């Protein structure tokens, strides 16, 4: 049995060395990783193919697991963006001189050691490493068995890049994909500063219920878009189609279309392209008759609301006004991303102010909820909670702060 505490102790010790690493060395290591990864695309794809061969192609996780040459090149572009972002460390948040002439500064520092537990998402291995290195944090990764070949291949390239630049490989470790490793990580209170789960609601719930280490939840995305009485039909068709079909397996994809009752006459045109793309629609009692002649349309049941489909499926809820739409969102939302399509400024303002979610949109696709799209380089996850961080978590969210006090012999009476 692996001595996980020994691994954790090495990570914690090595992570302290990162504070002495200058920004140039970090940039060089990320450049090395990009160069090595592009050169090793055939190796990454071959290892990823081993994982894909063991997964049902109809599994919603299959698309998340799959790497392609184009996706690896896109990942490398993100790594380059992260490399070029300013360091989040040693920023002065606040400074002042007290009446007793003590000098106080509040400055940003790394969280310490991050523990990230994730499922079939090998891109996370790249993204989280880059963000951790750039923010001076040590990292313990615990991937799922579904992506083990892919994760180990990527980690080998990461260690090569670190070694090329004289940086401590011990600060960045990948655990084996077994339950014992998960249990050890969740109990590593002396070595790990925060646990960040990325995956299904089941994974997130398990981590929250069993972790002795503080947890930042990167929650599941149960996403709604409300098509208001005043909504522009052409905007609505484009936004809804993009939100649902761009990448249906990701957390920012549309799960429930809420439509104003007076716009049901537009529903057939609104969903025509969705149905052509193979989207199964679960329509409520009011909306079903308008599109019931299509074989992909079924009557909605209660379980179709509040569900993160992660596939080409979605539900439709009919409401009589904005208040009903917001009530439905409040009942079923995971507080990830919510949108309104409307030409009514009053309704837009009320929706944006009242809806409780990490990201709220007016007349735009929820597919933009992404660290890279927000100009953050990448993300370690999208936090749906309110303590410490909310929304896409990137470099700044991987920092805490400390007070630095300088004096000249002052003592307190």
VOVEX-48957 format. One record per residue (C-alpha): residue in three letters; y, x, z; residue number from 0. Coordinates in steps of 0.25 Angstrom, whole numbers, plus 2048, in hexadecimal, padded with zeros to 3 digits. Layout:
N
SITE   code   north   east    up   pos
SITE    Ala       Y      X     Z   NUM
...
***
This chain:
413
SITE   code   north   east    up   pos
SITE    Unk     800    800   800     0
SITE    Unk     80E    805   7FC     1
SITE    Unk     817    80A   807     2
SITE    Unk     823    801   803     3
SITE    Unk     82B    806   80F     4
SITE    Unk     82A    814   80A     5
SITE    Unk     82F    810   7FC     6
SITE    Unk     83B    808   802     7
SITE    Unk     83E    813   80B     8
SITE    Unk     83F    81D   7FF     9
SITE    Unk     848    813   7F8    10
SITE    Unk     852    811   804    11
SITE    Unk     853    820   806    12
SITE    Unk     855    823   7F7    13
SITE    Unk     85F    818   7F5    14
SITE    Unk     868    81F   7FF    15
SITE    Unk     869    82A   7F5    16
SITE    Unk     86F    821   7EB    17
SITE    Unk     87C    821   7F2    18
SITE    Unk     87E    82F   7EF    19
SITE    Unk     87B    82D   7E0    20
SITE    Unk     887    82D   7D7    21
SITE    Unk     88A    823   7CD    22
SITE    Unk     888    82D   7C1    23
SITE    Unk     87A    82F   7C5    24
SITE    Unk     877    820   7C6    25
SITE    Unk     87D    81E   7B8    26
SITE    Unk     875    829   7B3    27
SITE    Unk     868    823   7B9    28
SITE    Unk     86B    816   7B3    29
SITE    Unk     86D    81C   7A5    30
SITE    Unk     860    824   7A6    31
SITE    Unk     859    817   7A9    32
SITE    Unk     85F    810   79D    33
SITE    Unk     85B    81C   794    34
SITE    Unk     84D    81D   79A    35
SITE    Unk     84B    80E   799    36
SITE    Unk     84F    80D   78B    37
SITE    Unk     846    818   787    38
SITE    Unk     83A    812   78F    39
SITE    Unk     83B    804   789    40
SITE    Unk     82D    804   783    41
SITE    Unk     828    808   791    42
SITE    Unk     82F    7FD   798    43
SITE    Unk     82B    7F3   78E    44
SITE    Unk     81C    7F8   78F    45
SITE    Unk     81C    7F6   79E    46
SITE    Unk     823    7E9   79D    47
SITE    Unk     819    7E4   793    48
SITE    Unk     80E    7E7   79E    49
SITE    Unk     815    7DD   7A7    50
SITE    Unk     818    7D3   79C    51
SITE    Unk     809    7D3   799    52
SITE    Unk     806    7CD   7A7    53
SITE    Unk     80F    7C2   7A7    54
SITE    Unk     80E    7B4   7A0    55
SITE    Unk     819    7B3   795    56
SITE    Unk     81C    7A5   799    57
SITE    Unk     820    7AA   7A7    58
SITE    Unk     82F    7A9   7A9    59
SITE    Unk     82F    7B7   7AF    60
SITE    Unk     829    7BD   7A2    61
SITE    Unk     837    7BE   79B    62
SITE    Unk     83D    7C5   7A7    63
SITE    Unk     831    7CF   7A7    64
SITE    Unk     832    7D2   799    65
SITE    Unk     83A    7DE   794    66
SITE    Unk     83E    7E1   786    67
SITE    Unk     845    7ED   77F    68
SITE    Unk     851    7E4   77F    69
SITE    Unk     851    7E1   78D    70
SITE    Unk     84F    7EF   791    71
SITE    Unk     85B    7F3   789    72
SITE    Unk     863    7E8   790    73
SITE    Unk     85E    7ED   79D    74
SITE    Unk     863    7FB   79A    75
SITE    Unk     870    7F6   796    76
SITE    Unk     871    7EF   7A3    77
SITE    Unk     86E    7FD   7AA    78
SITE    Unk     879    803   7A2    79
SITE    Unk     883    7F8   7A7    80
SITE    Unk     87F    7FB   7B5    81
SITE    Unk     880    80A   7B3    82
SITE    Unk     88F    808   7AE    83
SITE    Unk     893    7FE   7B9    84
SITE    Unk     89C    804   7C4    85
SITE    Unk     894    808   7D1    86
SITE    Unk     894    7FD   7DC    87
SITE    Unk     894    807   7E7    88
SITE    Unk     89F    80C   7F0    89
SITE    Unk     8A9    801   7EC    90
SITE    Unk     8B4    7FF   7F6    91
SITE    Unk     8B3    7F0   7FA    92
SITE    Unk     8BD    7F1   804    93
SITE    Unk     8C5    7FC   80B    94
SITE    Unk     8D0    7FC   816    95
SITE    Unk     8D6    804   821    96
SITE    Unk     8D5    7FF   82F    97
SITE    Unk     8E1    800   839    98
SITE    Unk     8D9    80B   840    99
SITE    Unk     8D9    813   833   100
SITE    Unk     8CA    811   831   101
SITE    Unk     8C7    810   822   102
SITE    Unk     8BE    805   81D   103
SITE    Unk     8B7    804   810   104
SITE    Unk     8AD    7F9   80C   105
SITE    Unk     8A4    7FF   800   106
SITE    Unk     899    7FB   7F8   107
SITE    Unk     88B    801   7FA   108
SITE    Unk     87D    7FF   7F5   109
SITE    Unk     874    7F4   7FC   110
SITE    Unk     86A    7FF   7FE   111
SITE    Unk     85C    7FC   7FA   112
SITE    Unk     859    7F0   7F1   113
SITE    Unk     84C    7E9   7F0   114
SITE    Unk     84A    7E1   7E3   115
SITE    Unk     83E    7D8   7E2   116
SITE    Unk     83D    7D2   7D4   117
SITE    Unk     833    7CC   7CA   118
SITE    Unk     830    7CD   7BB   119
SITE    Unk     83D    7D4   7B8   120
SITE    Unk     83C    7E2   7B4   121
SITE    Unk     84B    7E3   7B0   122
SITE    Unk     84E    7E1   7BF   123
SITE    Unk     848    7EF   7C1   124
SITE    Unk     852    7F5   7B8   125
SITE    Unk     85E    7ED   7BC   126
SITE    Unk     85C    7EE   7CB   127
SITE    Unk     85A    7FD   7CB   128
SITE    Unk     867    7FF   7C3   129
SITE    Unk     86F    7F6   7CC   130
SITE    Unk     868    7FD   7D9   131
SITE    Unk     86B    80B   7D4   132
SITE    Unk     879    808   7D0   133
SITE    Unk     87C    801   7DD   134
SITE    Unk     875    80D   7E5   135
SITE    Unk     86A    804   7EB   136
SITE    Unk     85B    808   7EC   137
SITE    Unk     852    7FE   7E6   138
SITE    Unk     844    7F9   7E9   139
SITE    Unk     83E    7F0   7DD   140
SITE    Unk     833    7E7   7DF   141
SITE    Unk     82F    7E1   7D2   142
SITE    Unk     824    7D7   7CF   143
SITE    Unk     817    7DA   7C9   144
SITE    Unk     81A    7D2   7BC   145
SITE    Unk     824    7DE   7B9   146
SITE    Unk     81D    7EA   7C0   147
SITE    Unk     81A    7F2   7B3   148
SITE    Unk     829    7F0   7AE   149
SITE    Unk     82F    7F3   7BC   150
SITE    Unk     827    800   7BE   151
SITE    Unk     82B    805   7B0   152
SITE    Unk     839    802   7B2   153
SITE    Unk     839    808   7C0   154
SITE    Unk     833    815   7BA   155
SITE    Unk     83F    816   7B0   156
SITE    Unk     849    814   7BC   157
SITE    Unk     843    81F   7C4   158
SITE    Unk     843    828   7B7   159
SITE    Unk     852    825   7B6   160
SITE    Unk     855    828   7C5   161
SITE    Unk     84D    835   7C4   162
SITE    Unk     855    83A   7B8   163
SITE    Unk     861    838   7C0   164
SITE    Unk     85D    83E   7CD   165
SITE    Unk     85D    830   7D5   166
SITE    Unk     853    82C   7DF   167
SITE    Unk     848    824   7D9   168
SITE    Unk     843    820   7E7   169
SITE    Unk     84F    817   7E9   170
SITE    Unk     84A    80E   7DE   171
SITE    Unk     83B    809   7DF   172
SITE    Unk     832    7FE   7D9   173
SITE    Unk     828    7F8   7E3   174
SITE    Unk     81A    7F4   7DE   175
SITE    Unk     819    7E5   7DA   176
SITE    Unk     811    7E0   7E6   177
SITE    Unk     814    7D7   7F1   178
SITE    Unk     813    7E2   7FC   179
SITE    Unk     81F    7E9   7F5   180
SITE    Unk     827    7DC   7F6   181
SITE    Unk     823    7DA   804   182
SITE    Unk     827    7E8   808   183
SITE    Unk     834    7E7   800   184
SITE    Unk     838    7DA   807   185
SITE    Unk     836    7E0   815   186
SITE    Unk     83D    7EE   812   187
SITE    Unk     848    7EB   81C   188
SITE    Unk     84A    7FA   81F   189
SITE    Unk     84B    7FF   811   190
SITE    Unk     850    7F4   808   191
SITE    Unk     85E    7ED   809   192
SITE    Unk     85C    7E1   800   193
SITE    Unk     852    7DA   7F8   194
SITE    Unk     855    7D3   7EB   195
SITE    Unk     84B    7CA   7E5   196
SITE    Unk     84B    7C7   7D6   197
SITE    Unk     842    7BD   7D0   198
SITE    Unk     83D    7AE   7D2   199
SITE    Unk     842    7A5   7DD   200
SITE    Unk     834    7A8   7E3   201
SITE    Unk     836    7B7   7E4   202
SITE    Unk     844    7B5   7EA   203
SITE    Unk     83F    7AB   7F4   204
SITE    Unk     834    7B4   7F8   205
SITE    Unk     83D    7C0   7FA   206
SITE    Unk     847    7B8   802   207
SITE    Unk     83D    7B3   80B   208
SITE    Unk     835    7C0   80E   209
SITE    Unk     83F    7CB   80D   210
SITE    Unk     844    7D2   81A   211
SITE    Unk     84E    7D9   811   212
SITE    Unk     85B    7D2   80D   213
SITE    Unk     859    7CB   800   214
SITE    Unk     863    7C8   7F5   215
SITE    Unk     85E    7BC   7ED   216
SITE    Unk     85F    7BD   7DE   217
SITE    Unk     85B    7AE   7DC   218
SITE    Unk     854    7A6   7D2   219
SITE    Unk     85D    7A0   7C8   220
SITE    Unk     85C    791   7C7   221
SITE    Unk     868    78F   7BD   222
SITE    Unk     86F    782   7B9   223
SITE    Unk     879    77F   7AE   224
SITE    Unk     882    773   7AF   225
SITE    Unk     886    76C   7A2   226
SITE    Unk     892    765   7A6   227
SITE    Unk     898    758   7A0   228
SITE    Unk     8A3    760   799   229
SITE    Unk     89A    76B   794   230
SITE    Unk     89B    771   786   231
SITE    Unk     88E    76E   77F   232
SITE    Unk     88E    77B   777   233
SITE    Unk     891    784   783   234
SITE    Unk     886    77C   78A   235
SITE    Unk     87B    77E   780   236
SITE    Unk     87E    78D   77F   237
SITE    Unk     87F    78F   78E   238
SITE    Unk     873    787   792   239
SITE    Unk     86A    78D   787   240
SITE    Unk     86E    79C   78B   241
SITE    Unk     86C    799   79A   242
SITE    Unk     85E    794   798   243
SITE    Unk     858    79C   78C   244
SITE    Unk     85F    7AA   78C   245
SITE    Unk     855    7AF   797   246
SITE    Unk     84E    7A3   79D   247
SITE    Unk     846    7AC   7A7   248
SITE    Unk     852    7B1   7AE   249
SITE    Unk     859    7AC   7BA   250
SITE    Unk     866    7A8   7B4   251
SITE    Unk     860    79E   7A9   252
SITE    Unk     863    78F   7AA   253
SITE    Unk     859    787   7B1   254
SITE    Unk     860    779   7B2   255
SITE    Unk     86A    773   7A9   256
SITE    Unk     873    768   7B0   257
SITE    Unk     87A    75F   7A6   258
SITE    Unk     884    754   7A8   259
SITE    Unk     87F    746   7A5   260
SITE    Unk     88A    744   79B   261
SITE    Unk     885    74F   793   262
SITE    Unk     876    74B   791   263
SITE    Unk     87A    747   783   264
SITE    Unk     87C    756   780   265
SITE    Unk     86F    75A   787   266
SITE    Unk     866    75A   77A   267
SITE    Unk     86F    764   774   268
SITE    Unk     872    76C   780   269
SITE    Unk     863    76F   782   270
SITE    Unk     85E    76F   773   271
SITE    Unk     85F    77E   772   272
SITE    Unk     858    780   77F   273
SITE    Unk     84C    777   77B   274
SITE    Unk     84B    77F   76E   275
SITE    Unk     84A    78C   776   276
SITE    Unk     83E    786   77D   277
SITE    Unk     845    782   78A   278
SITE    Unk     83D    777   792   279
SITE    Unk     847    76D   798   280
SITE    Unk     845    765   7A5   281
SITE    Unk     84F    75A   7A4   282
SITE    Unk     852    750   7AF   283
SITE    Unk     852    741   7AD   284
SITE    Unk     860    73F   7A7   285
SITE    Unk     85F    74B   79D   286
SITE    Unk     850    749   799   287
SITE    Unk     852    73D   78F   288
SITE    Unk     85C    745   787   289
SITE    Unk     853    751   784   290
SITE    Unk     845    74B   786   291
SITE    Unk     840    74B   778   292
SITE    Unk     83E    75A   779   293
SITE    Unk     831    75F   77D   294
SITE    Unk     837    76A   786   295
SITE    Unk     83E    760   78E   296
SITE    Unk     837    75A   79B   297
SITE    Unk     83C    752   7A6   298
SITE    Unk     841    75A   7B2   299
SITE    Unk     83B    75A   7BF   300
SITE    Unk     841    75E   7CD   301
SITE    Unk     83A    76C   7CC   302
SITE    Unk     842    76E   7BF   303
SITE    Unk     84F    76F   7C7   304
SITE    Unk     851    77B   7CF   305
SITE    Unk     847    783   7C7   306
SITE    Unk     84A    791   7C1   307
SITE    Unk     842    790   7B4   308
SITE    Unk     843    79E   7AF   309
SITE    Unk     83E    799   7A2   310
SITE    Unk     842    790   796   311
SITE    Unk     842    783   79F   312
SITE    Unk     84E    77C   7A5   313
SITE    Unk     852    76F   7AC   314
SITE    Unk     85D    765   7A9   315
SITE    Unk     864    75D   7B4   316
SITE    Unk     86E    752   7B1   317
SITE    Unk     87A    74F   7BA   318
SITE    Unk     886    746   7BA   319
SITE    Unk     891    750   7BE   320
SITE    Unk     894    75E   7C2   321
SITE    Unk     892    75B   7D1   322
SITE    Unk     883    757   7CE   323
SITE    Unk     881    763   7C5   324
SITE    Unk     886    76C   7D1   325
SITE    Unk     87D    764   7DB   326
SITE    Unk     871    767   7D2   327
SITE    Unk     874    776   7D1   328
SITE    Unk     876    776   7E0   329
SITE    Unk     869    770   7E3   330
SITE    Unk     861    779   7D9   331
SITE    Unk     869    786   7D6   332
SITE    Unk     864    793   7DB   333
SITE    Unk     873    798   7DB   334
SITE    Unk     871    7A1   7CF   335
SITE    Unk     879    79C   7C3   336
SITE    Unk     87E    78F   7C0   337
SITE    Unk     887    78A   7B4   338
SITE    Unk     890    77F   7AF   339
SITE    Unk     893    77C   7A1   340
SITE    Unk     8A0    774   7A1   341
SITE    Unk     8AE    772   79B   342
SITE    Unk     8B3    76C   7A7   343
SITE    Unk     8BB    777   7AF   344
SITE    Unk     8BB    76E   7BC   345
SITE    Unk     8AB    76D   7BB   346
SITE    Unk     8AA    77C   7B8   347
SITE    Unk     8B2    780   7C4   348
SITE    Unk     8AB    777   7CD   349
SITE    Unk     89E    77C   7C8   350
SITE    Unk     8A1    78B   7C9   351
SITE    Unk     8A7    789   7D7   352
SITE    Unk     89C    77F   7DD   353
SITE    Unk     88F    784   7D8   354
SITE    Unk     888    78E   7E1   355
SITE    Unk     882    799   7D8   356
SITE    Unk     883    7A8   7D6   357
SITE    Unk     888    7A6   7C8   358
SITE    Unk     88F    799   7C3   359
SITE    Unk     893    797   7B4   360
SITE    Unk     89C    78E   7AC   361
SITE    Unk     899    78D   79D   362
SITE    Unk     890    799   79D   363
SITE    Unk     881    79D   79D   364
SITE    Unk     87B    7A0   7AA   365
SITE    Unk     873    7AC   7A3   366
SITE    Unk     87F    7B4   7A6   367
SITE    Unk     87B    7B5   7B5   368
SITE    Unk     877    7C4   7B4   369
SITE    Unk     87C    7D1   7BA   370
SITE    Unk     87D    7D7   7AC   371
SITE    Unk     885    7CB   7A6   372
SITE    Unk     88E    7CB   7B2   373
SITE    Unk     891    7DA   7AF   374
SITE    Unk     88A    7DF   7BB   375
SITE    Unk     880    7E8   7B3   376
SITE    Unk     874    7E1   7B8   377
SITE    Unk     86F    7D9   7C4   378
SITE    Unk     865    7DB   7CF   379
SITE    Unk     864    7CC   7D0   380
SITE    Unk     86D    7BF   7D1   381
SITE    Unk     86F    7BC   7DF   382
SITE    Unk     870    7AD   7E2   383
SITE    Unk     873    7AF   7F1   384
SITE    Unk     881    7B1   7F7   385
SITE    Unk     880    7BC   801   386
SITE    Unk     883    7CA   7FB   387
SITE    Unk     882    7C7   7EC   388
SITE    Unk     882    7BB   7E3   389
SITE    Unk     87F    7BA   7D4   390
SITE    Unk     87B    7C7   7CC   391
SITE    Unk     879    7D2   7D5   392
SITE    Unk     87D    7E0   7D0   393
SITE    Unk     883    7ED   7D4   394
SITE    Unk     88D    7E7   7DE   395
SITE    Unk     883    7DE   7E4   396
SITE    Unk     87A    7E9   7E7   397
SITE    Unk     885    7EF   7F1   398
SITE    Unk     888    7ED   7FF   399
SITE    Unk     894    7F4   806   400
SITE    Unk     897    7FC   812   401
SITE    Unk     8A4    7FF   81A   402
SITE    Unk     8A8    80E   81A   403
SITE    Unk     8B2    811   825   404
SITE    Unk     8BA    81E   827   405
SITE    Unk     8C1    822   833   406
SITE    Unk     8C8    82E   83A   407
SITE    Unk     8C3    82D   848   408
SITE    Unk     8C5    81E   84B   409
SITE    Unk     8BE    818   856   410
SITE    Unk     8BD    80A   85B   411
SITE    Unk     8C3    806   868   412
***
